[in-house]
Amino acid sequence: MVSITFDQKEDLQFVYELLIKGRDVQQKVSVNEAELTLSVQVEPYNAKLCYHISQCIVRCVSTIYEKQWMKQILTTKYYYQDKDEIGEITAIAKSIGEGNIDELPGAVRYTNRVDLLHRSTFSCIEQGGTILFDSYLRFRTGPYRALLTELIGEAIDEYKLEQEYQNFIEALRLLLKSREALQEKVVLVFDGSYRLYDLSGHKFNGIHEPLDNIPNGLSLEEIDSEILLPLLILAPKEIYLYTEDSEEGLAQTIRNVFEERLCVFPLSRVKNFFSGNH
């Protein structure tokens, strides 16, 4: 027999509803709502049922408590108070934790955090007897919460980088807005490397002209000198980008800066441009 006593009714209901989804488990589960106790009849060495119980508890922790703990870490360890900032950072942390930021070194260990918690929880359930859920949260989730703290640290770094990038984009937009177009339209081709052409098919090489009205905080050294800086100098009204990878880093930056001025076409159609059908 495994009995779990909860402090919060919503935790009891959450775990109970997950448990009884298994038809072979329903008859083994009983609930005492007055005492907030959930009991499961577990035969000796029934690892499968112990595993199912621990899964339900882990789901409760990751669904209800993980976000709470992330906010607590942000407010008590890093002293964030702004709700919007906290929301953005926790969203980034969740994205990292789900493995959606591939370029982050070592991120895989955050995606395995639930496995870490599951092993600790399974060990607790396997021992049987009475479990106080509050004590379980306090003493069995330590390594999991330590990993959450590291995850939040990574998310803060990503958040700051994103803020710097957005400030950079805004400065480039201001710079572009202050310039007159030296070209009506230009063609940009990306097939592993970038090349910039005028509408006659002549490649732009070594465009170096002084830029005025550079916004405060923006350094020309920060701007890609091969493609992005020439585009800002030319300030074309339209850019035709031929590529199969519109999500490539520089392509995204160009889209963010030039916005509606950018038109994207499949790389396969670039031959139409060079054949004069444009």
N, C-alpha and C positions, 0 to 999 in steps of 0.2 A: 504493500500500500504506500502510495505517495500522496501526502497532503500538503497543500500550499495555502498559506494564509496571507491574504493581501491587506494592504492599508487603503487602497483605492478601489472603489466598486468598478470603475471603468477598466482597470487592469484585470480584475476577475472576469468580467464579461468578455473582454478581448480574448483572453487565453481560452476561456470556456468555449466560445463560438468557433475558434480554430480547432480545438480538440474534437468537438463532436462532428466535424465535417467528415471524419473517418467513421464509416458505419460500424465497423467492428469495434470501435472505441466507445460509442455512445452509451452502451449498457454498463460500461465499467466506470463511468464518470458520475459523480454526485456533487451537489453544490449545497452549501449552507450559507444562504445569503445574509442571514443575521450576523454570522461570525466571519463573513467574507472568506470562507474556506472552500477550496476545491479539492476533491479527493479522487484518486484514480487507482483502481485495483490493478496492480502490476504483479504478474506471476514472476517467480524467481528466474533470473537469466533472460527475461524478455527484453532484449536489447532494442528490438524494433519499436516497442511501445515507449521505452525510455527515450529513444531517439525522437519519436514523434512529439512527446511532451516537451523535450528540450527545444525542438524546433519552434513550437508554439510560444514558448517563453522568450526565445531569442527574437521572434517576430514582434512581440510586445515591446521589447527593449528597443529594437531598431526603429520601430514605427512611432512609439510614444515618447521614449526617453532620449534618443540620440539627438534630436533637434534641440530639446531642452538643455542637454548637457553642452552642446555646441554654443548656445547662447550664453550659458553660464561661464564657459571658458572665455568667451569674447568680452564679457562684462567684468569678470573678476581678475583675469590674468592679463588681458590686453586693454582693459578699460574703455572699450567701445560702448557708447551709450545711444548713438543715433540708430533708430529702428531700421531705416533704409539701408544703412551701411551693414548692420548686423544681418539683415535679410539677404543682401547681395553676397556677403562673405559666406554665409551658411549655404547658399545656393551653389557657390563655387566649390565649397568643401564637398557637398553632395555629388557634384559632377566629377570631382577628382576621385571620390570614394567609389563611384560607379564605373570608373575607368574610362571616362569620356574625354580626358585630357592626355592623349597618348604621349606627347612630347615631354611630359614631366618625369624626370628620372626617378625610379624607385616607387612609382605610384601604385604598382601592383600590390605592395604590402598593405595599402589602405583598402584595396578591394577585397583582401582576405581577412579583414577585421571581423566579419561575422563568423567566419570559421574559427577564429580565435575564441570568440565568445561562446560559440557552440560547444567547443571541447570542454570549456570550463563548466558550462551548464549541464552537459550530459553527465559529467563526473558527479555533479551535485545530485541529479535526479537518480542516477544509478545507485547511489547510497541508500535511497529510500527514506522513509520516516517523514517527519514534519519539517517543512521548509517555510521560513518566514521570508516572504518576498522582499521586504524592506532590507533584511540582512543580506539576502542574496545580491540585491542591487549594490549594497555597500561593500561587500567583501569579495564577491565573485566576478565583478566587472572591472576591477582595477586595471589590468593590462589593456582591456578594450578602451577604457576611458583615457589611458595614457596615449594610446594610438590616436584617439580622437583629438587630443591636445596637439600632437604633431601634425595631424591633418589640418587643423585650424591654422596652424602656423604656415603651412604650405598655401592654404587658401588666402591668407592675408597677403603673402608675397605676390600671388597671382592677381589679387585685387589691386594692389598698388601698381603693378605693371600695367594692368588694364587702364587704371586712372591716368598713368603717364602717357599711355598710347592715345587715349581719348583727347588729352590736352594737346598732344603732338598733332593729331588730326585736325583739331579745331584751329590751331595756329596755321597749319597749311591751308585750310579753307579761307582763313582771313587773308593770307598772302595771295592766294589765287584770286580772291574777290577784288583785290586792289590793283590787279594787272589787266591791261588791255590785251586782247587776243592778237598774237603775231601770226597765227595760222587759223584758218577756219576749221580745217579737219586734218587729223593725222592718223596714221595707221600704226598700230603696235602689234607685233607678232611674238608669241611665246611658244617655242617648241623645245623647251629645255633651257633656253636663254632668250633674252629679250632683244628685239631690234625695232627701231623706230624709223618710220618712213613718212615722206609727204605723199600727197595724192598722185604724184607723178611716178612714184615708185623709187624715188631717190632716198637713200638712207641718210638720216641725220647723223653727223659725226662731230663730236667736240663742240657742242653748243655751250658757249661761255659768255654770258652777258651779266652785267651787274643787276642785282635785285634790290629794289627799294622797298620801303615800308615793311621791313621784316618785323613781325610781332615780337614783343618782349618775351624773353625766355626761349626763343627758337634760335638754334644755331644751324647755319648752313652745313656744318659738318655732320649733323644728324640725318641729313637728307641724302638718299641714294643719288650719287652723282652721275650714274650711267643713264638712268631712265627717268626717275621721278623729278630730279632737278631740271632736266631739259623740258619736261612736260610743263612744269611750273613757269619756266621762262617763256615758252611758246604760248601757254595759256589758251590752248585751242578750244573752240566752241563745241567740237565733237571729237571723240577718240574712238576709233574702231579697233577693238581688241580681238585678235584671232587666237584662240587657245582651246585646249581640251581640259585645262585645269584652272577654272575661274576662281578656285578657292586657294590658289597659291598665294603666299604671303604678300608679295608686292602687288599682285593683282587686286587683292582685297584692299590694300592701302590706297591704290589708285581709285578704286570704286568708292571708298569712303570719302576721299578728298574731292573727286570730280563729280561724284553722284550722277545726276541725270545726263551729264555730258558723255558718259561712257556707254558704248554699245558693244555687246559681246557677241561674237560669232564663232562657230566651230572652226577649228584649225583647218579642217579639210576644205573650207571655202576660200582660203587665202589665195589659192591658185586663180580664182576668179578676179581677185584684185590685181595680181601681177599680169594677168592676161588682158587687162584693160576693161574688164566688165564690171565697172563700179561707178 
